[in-house]
Amino acid sequence: MTPPPWKSVCALLLLTACARTPDDAAPARDAHDVQVPATEPREEITVTMDLPARSDCEEAFDLALYRNSGIDLVEWDRATGCIQRRAKIRYVTTRIARDAVVARIRGLTTKMEIVSP
């Protein structure tokens, strides 16, 4: 007796699923999903800035800056609001140059002053 056609299809799907490797099933990784080794060189820049006025100005700045995988950390002062905020930004020098970090910050702020390096 021959099994019904749907059983053959199910068996084929099951065999195909089992034959996949774990890498096939894993979602694609972009540069943000891969941890940067501690041995990668990093530098920091501290800036004082005025952010565009909006209720989530700090969060909007973070999200825009972190789009570049070279940005490692944005550490804010304890102040609140969007004016005269200070942040230390750590970046991976093999992924983004200092000038590019400064240019990106300038593009996201209404006023910016570099405090250290």
Secondary structure, 3 states (H helix, E strand, C coil): CCCCHHHHHHHHHHHHHHHCCHHHHCCCCCHHHCCCCCCCCEEEEEEEEECCCCCCHHHHHHHHHCCCCCEEEEEECCCCCCCCEEEEEEEECCCCCHHHHHHHHHHHCCEEEEEEC
